[in-house]
Amino acid sequence: MSETLDEAGLLAAELLARRWLPRKHPRVRRALVDADLWQALQDRLTQVGLRLVDNIHADHISVALVRPAEYAVFGEAGMNANNNLELPRDAISLLVVLWSLIVLPKRERQSARAAGDAGEQQEEMFQTDKPMPSAAEVSPVVSYKSLLADFGAQLGKKMRMDGNLRRLEAHGFIVRRGDDIAEGPLLDLLLDYDALAPRILDGALGDVLARAGAREPGPEADDESDHESDQDAAATDPSDPFEPAAEGDA
């Protein structure tokens, strides 16, 4: 067996064990610049019904089921569900809200930074390719108090939302840092940006997010009873959630 296949097998095993790996991981970095290793890794995963999930806007890579394997694994009931992580409907709504508050502005900042770098390169004598700004550099954080104030009434109020935040963190969608909620390894990998972004920006949730972003959070924002009258009834109602378009399921 060749060294490339050995390296591919090791990387595939680590992805399966850890669910995601940072792009700065030594073996991942090698695979990203070694086309043969990258293809060998994809071939290994395909043999067991999996595929690589990667995009240049995310700081991690992961794996997901290939479409033909989904029915065999989850069956008809699983395929008809709104997700296969057994997340409740209000947790899916919360996930969409957080994706909109974090990933949409992050992608905009990455594109703006990349465009600015391209303009600077035109004046350089020796042009060099500059990488896409990492998610860690430009990804915004969401204040827990602001989230509760703006969307608590629609997302089950404090106790329910706290439970769903723990679920999303356990699945790798978000990271909690005190009062801040930040992008997790899978937030920009397992939700399909091309399918979901137009639905958010052109739908009712886009207006709700714009109004929420324009309001300054007050010091009493942690008490949901003081803000229920200020909530937007059009925001993701748990009984009728805005379900994400999945890029793949880990």
Sequence and secondary structure as in RCSB ss.txt:
>XXXX:A:sequence
MSETLDEAGLLAAELLARRWLPRKHPRVRRALVDADLWQALQDRLTQVGLRLVDNIHADHISVALVRPAEYAVFG
EAGMNANNNLELPRDAISLLVVLWSLIVLPKRERQSARAAGDAGEQQEEMFQTDKPMPSAAEVSPVVSYKSLLAD
FGAQLGKKMRMDGNLRRLEAHGFIVRRGDDIAEGPLLDLLLDYDALAPRILDGALGDVLARAGAREPGPEADDES
DHESDQDAAATDPSDPFEPAAEGDA
>XXXX:A:secstr
  HHHHHHHHHHHHHHHHSEEETTSHHHHHHHH HHHHHHHHHHHHTTTEEEE  TTSSEEEEEE HHHHHHHHH
HHHHHSS SS   HHHHHHHHHHHHHHHHHHHHHHHHHHHHHHHHHTT SS        HHHH   EEHHHHHHH
HTTTTTHHHHHHHHHHHHHHTTSEEEETTEEEE TTTTTSB HHHHHHHHHTSHHHHHHHHHHHS   TTTT GG
GTGGG  TTS  TTS     BS   
